[in-house]
Amino acid sequence: VQLQASGGGLVQAGGSLRLSCAASGRTFSSYDMAWFRQAPGKEREWVATINWIRGTTYYEDSMKGRCTISRDSAANMIYLQMNSLRPEDTGVYYCAVRRSGAMTYEAWGQGTLVTVSS
Protein backbone atom coordinates (compact mmCIF):
# COMPACT_ATOMS: atom_id res chain seq x y z
CA VAL A 1 0.00 0.00 0.00
CA GLN A 2 1.24 3.47 -0.89
CA LEU A 3 -0.21 6.75 0.28
CA GLN A 4 0.77 10.15 -1.06
CA ALA A 5 -0.47 13.21 0.79
CA SER A 6 -0.55 16.69 -0.69
CA GLY A 7 -2.28 20.04 -0.42
CA GLY A 8 -0.62 21.57 2.61
CA GLY A 9 0.55 25.15 2.68
CA LEU A 10 0.48 28.46 4.49
CA VAL A 11 -2.91 29.95 5.28
CA GLN A 12 -4.13 32.73 7.52
CA ALA A 13 -6.28 31.99 10.54
CA GLY A 14 -9.88 31.60 9.47
CA GLY A 15 -8.88 30.29 6.07
CA SER A 16 -9.41 26.92 4.41
CA LEU A 17 -7.32 24.16 2.91
CA ARG A 18 -8.12 20.87 1.23
CA LEU A 19 -5.66 18.05 1.71
CA SER A 20 -5.55 15.12 -0.67
CA CYS A 21 -4.22 11.60 -0.31
CA ALA A 22 -3.69 9.28 -3.24
CA ALA A 23 -3.93 5.63 -2.26
CA SER A 24 -2.64 2.71 -4.31
CA GLY A 25 -1.50 -0.86 -4.04
CA ARG A 26 -4.72 -2.68 -3.22
CA THR A 27 -8.47 -2.37 -3.09
CA PHE A 28 -9.73 -0.64 0.01
CA SER A 29 -13.26 -1.93 0.37
CA SER A 30 -12.55 -3.42 3.82
CA TYR A 31 -10.47 -0.53 5.07
CA ASP A 32 -10.71 2.69 7.01
CA MET A 33 -8.79 5.74 5.84
CA ALA A 34 -7.73 8.42 8.28
CA TRP A 35 -5.96 11.70 8.73
CA PHE A 36 -3.59 12.36 11.59
CA ARG A 37 -1.52 15.42 12.40
CA GLN A 38 1.57 16.21 14.38
CA ALA A 39 2.14 19.69 15.72
CA PRO A 40 5.67 20.91 16.43
CA GLY A 41 6.93 19.36 19.65
CA LYS A 42 3.81 17.26 20.13
CA GLU A 43 2.78 13.69 19.54
CA ARG A 44 0.86 12.69 16.46
CA GLU A 45 -2.89 12.84 16.99
CA TRP A 46 -5.87 11.49 15.14
CA VAL A 47 -8.04 13.95 13.19
CA ALA A 48 -10.67 12.03 11.24
CA THR A 49 -11.56 8.62 9.81
CA ILE A 50 -13.75 7.44 6.97
CA ASN A 51 -14.88 3.90 6.27
CA TRP A 52 -14.08 3.29 2.63
CA ILE A 53 -17.12 1.25 1.64
CA ARG A 54 -19.84 2.80 3.85
CA GLY A 55 -18.53 6.35 3.94
CA THR A 56 -19.14 6.60 7.68
CA THR A 57 -17.06 9.39 9.18
CA TYR A 58 -15.62 10.14 12.60
CA TYR A 59 -13.93 13.30 13.84
CA GLU A 60 -11.76 14.42 16.70
CA ASP A 61 -13.79 16.80 18.86
CA SER A 62 -11.84 19.97 18.09
CA MET A 63 -12.27 19.39 14.36
CA LYS A 64 -15.98 18.63 14.35
CA GLY A 65 -17.81 21.23 12.33
CA ARG A 66 -14.56 22.56 10.88
CA CYS A 67 -13.45 19.72 8.67
CA THR A 68 -14.88 17.10 6.37
CA ILE A 69 -13.22 13.84 5.40
CA SER A 70 -14.34 12.32 2.12
CA ARG A 71 -13.27 9.77 -0.45
CA ASP A 72 -13.48 9.27 -4.17
CA SER A 73 -13.63 5.51 -4.57
CA ALA A 74 -13.17 5.58 -8.32
CA ALA A 75 -10.00 7.63 -8.06
CA ASN A 76 -8.69 6.02 -4.84
CA MET A 77 -8.43 9.42 -3.22
CA ILE A 78 -9.29 10.71 0.21
CA TYR A 79 -9.63 14.33 1.14
CA LEU A 80 -9.69 16.51 4.21
CA GLN A 81 -11.43 19.82 3.76
CA MET A 82 -10.52 22.12 6.65
CA ASN A 83 -12.25 25.42 7.33
CA SER A 84 -11.97 28.11 9.98
CA LEU A 85 -8.36 27.13 10.51
CA ARG A 86 -6.62 28.15 13.72
CA PRO A 87 -2.92 28.55 14.50
CA GLU A 88 -3.17 25.44 16.68
CA ASP A 89 -4.07 23.44 13.57
CA THR A 90 -0.50 23.91 12.37
CA GLY A 91 1.36 20.67 11.85
CA VAL A 92 2.26 17.90 9.49
CA TYR A 93 -0.82 16.04 8.31
CA TYR A 94 -0.60 12.35 7.47
CA CYS A 95 -3.02 10.02 5.78
CA ALA A 96 -3.14 6.42 6.96
CA VAL A 97 -4.98 3.18 6.27
CA ARG A 98 -6.06 0.21 8.39
CA ARG A 99 -8.29 -2.77 7.98
CA SER A 100 -11.71 -1.93 9.35
CA GLY A 101 -11.80 -2.85 13.02
CA ALA A 102 -8.04 -3.14 13.35
CA MET A 103 -6.27 -1.32 16.17
CA THR A 104 -3.26 -0.18 14.20
CA TYR A 105 -2.72 1.58 10.91
CA GLU A 106 -0.64 -0.40 8.47
CA ALA A 107 0.48 2.28 6.07
CA TRP A 108 1.18 5.99 6.26
CA GLY A 109 1.71 8.75 3.77
CA GLN A 110 4.73 11.00 3.95
CA GLY A 111 2.89 13.97 5.42
CA THR A 112 2.05 17.43 4.19
CA LEU A 113 2.77 20.58 6.18
CA VAL A 114 -0.05 22.92 7.14
CA THR A 115 0.92 26.26 8.64
CA VAL A 116 -1.77 28.58 9.96
CA SER A 117 -0.64 32.12 10.70
CA SER A 118 -2.35 34.34 13.22
Salt bridges, closest charged atoms under 4 A:
ASP32 OD2 - ARG98 NE 3.24
GLU45 OE2 - ARG37 NE 2.63
ASP61 OD1 - LYS64 NZ 3.18
ASP89 OD1 - ARG37 NH1 2.87
ASP89 OD2 - ARG66 NH1 2.75
